[in-house]
Amino acid sequence: MPMHAERRATPRAYGRSTMNTLQGLFERLLGIAHYQAALRHKAHQVFCTPTHNLVPLEKPACWRRPARIQRSRRS
């Protein structure tokens, strides 16, 4: 058995082009995340915010309509 320990192959340091590629991918991922967050915010505004006052509709429609026929009292 040799006296020196065998060296394991160490990964080569990333080159500049690889780092630029990784940086570009990371920026694209962040851009997608920001875009999805903006879409989620817009969807929340559209679908979760009531735009109409629905309180008057709680009364039945027959009670909201004016009477068409007036009673006439015969004396």
Number of C-alpha atoms within 10 A of each C-alpha: 4 5 5 6 7 7 6 6 6 6 6 6 8 9 9 9 9 11 12 12 12 12 12 12 12 12 12 12 12 12 12 12 12 12 12 12 12 12 12 12 11 12 12 11 11 11 9 9 9 9 8 6 7 9 7 9 9 8 10 9 10 8 8 11 8 8 9 6 6 6 7 6 5 4 3
